[in-house]
Amino acid sequence: MNFFNAVVLSAILLFSTALHAVGVKDTYLGIGSYTSLPGKVQTNDSGDTNGIFELEPYILGGAEFQIYKDWSAFAEAGFVKPGSGRDPKITKMNYFFLFSGAYNFMDWVFKLGAGLSYTRISSEGGVQTLNNGTTTTDFPMPDAAVVSQNIITTLGVEYYFHQEISAKLEGHYFNLESSEGNALSYTLSVSYHFGNIFDPSQRKSKK
């Protein structure tokens, strides 16, 4: 783990610990679409890459914590629907845990934070035949699941149409400290807000 990732991970742990000292302001559930690494994944032998609107369904849930006046903090988890992707022999699943600070301005919320992104890839084994120059070569397929973890930086904006309904656009930045290896995924989502479900007098969000 490099120095940048160590600092971000330490900040996430401190942030999540500090949330225990503040009160819950809101809880929410949502659905949306996840676009993974647009322009970074090769899709054919000609070198074409994936587009910016290849959306995958996902669900999310989280809580908002009151910090001070218009400032708050969010803890959120998201789960992308598993799918076979371009190779039907391989199943991929993405999920992530996000922690962010936020500034509330009228019906808008501006968020900046960090999180952990996981990608689980699995297959049933066997052999796959692929082009290798002018010939083909058989490549063995793994028969077990492999999970990769990345520390990400997040930047998002959320708009409240109503105190119970909001829409959010959020970017997930991978390897932000690297000028060559950085990449971006993003989410579009709509959430329903329940307010503080732990306090019967505050069932609805107070936006």
Helices and strands as residue ranges (DSSP letters): H 3-18, G 19-21, E 24-35, E 56-68, E 71-80, E 90-105, E 108-123, E 127-132, E 135-140, E 146-162, E 165-174, E 183-195, G 200-202
